[in-house]
Amino acid sequence: MKVKAKLKDDVVKVKVLAKHVNAGPEEAEKKKIDANFIKQVVAKCNNKVVFEMSGSGFISKNPLFKFKFKGAAKGDELEVTWTDLKGNTKSKVAKVK
């Protein structure tokens, strides 16, 4: 997972590239694999949730998420965590630049 967070005019713009197969039930049946997709993404800055999303099998493979939030300063840490349908999780910490 790649995370970029840039502060400009008191707003932090975040881009998250999550590497995941994201196969919904129909696609999994075609490819003869188990259905598995990112079902939740949570981002925290200074122990405060700044972004939360629920996903489905309709998210593309290796999705790119973008969001904005206020209340951070340069050097603060942003932690992004996703959880998939099978319960696997992946986290990444990035500093706000």
N, C-alpha and C positions, 0 to 999 in steps of 0.2 A: 504494500500500500504506500502511496506517495501522498504527502500532505504539504500544501503551501498555504501560508497565512500572511497576508500583507496588510499593514495598517496605513490608511490614508484618510485624512480628514475625520478622525475619530471613528471610522468604520473599518472593521477587519473583514477583508474579502478572503474567503477560503475556497480552495479547490482540493478535492480528495479523489484520487484515482484508486479504486478498489479492485484488486485482481481476484476475480471469482467467476466460476462457470455460469452461474445464474440460470439453471435449467428448470423451467416450469414443468408441470406435468405433461403437457403435450410434446414439448421439445425433448424431454427425457424419454418419453415413449418412442419417439422417432429414432433417437440416438442409442436407445437401449441402455440407459444409465439411470441412476436414481435421481429423482427430482430433488434439487437443492438450490436454494437461492438466498440472498441476503434478506433477512426478515426485519432487521432493526439496525439503525445507525444512530449513535449518540456521540455528540461532541461536547466536551467540557473545557472551560477555561476558568482558572482559579477556583476549581471545585464547584462551578456553577454550570448547569446544563444550558448551552447556548444554541443547540440544534438537536432535534430528535425527529426520526423518520421511520415509518413502517413501510416495508417493501413487499413485493409479491413476485410471482414467477414471470411477470412481464417486464422486469428490469433487464437491460441488455447485459451481455457478457462484458466483464471488466468495466463497470459503470464509472462515470465521472459525475461527482456530486459537487454542486456549488451552492454556497450560502454566505450570508453577511450577518454580522452582529456588532453591537457597540459594547463598550465597557472594558476594553482591554488596552494594554500599553505594550510598547515594544519590549521584547524580552519575556513576556508572559508565555507560559506553556499551554498549548492546546492539545488535548488528548482526544483522538477519534477512535471509536470502537465499533466494529460491526459484529453481528451475530447472525449465523445462517440457520436454515431450517433443521439441520442436524445438531445444532448446539455448539458448533465450532465458533470461536471468536478470534478476532485479530485486532490488535491495538497499535496505534502509532502516536508518538508525541512529537510535536513540532513547536518551534519557538515563533512567536509573532515577530515579523520583521518590519 
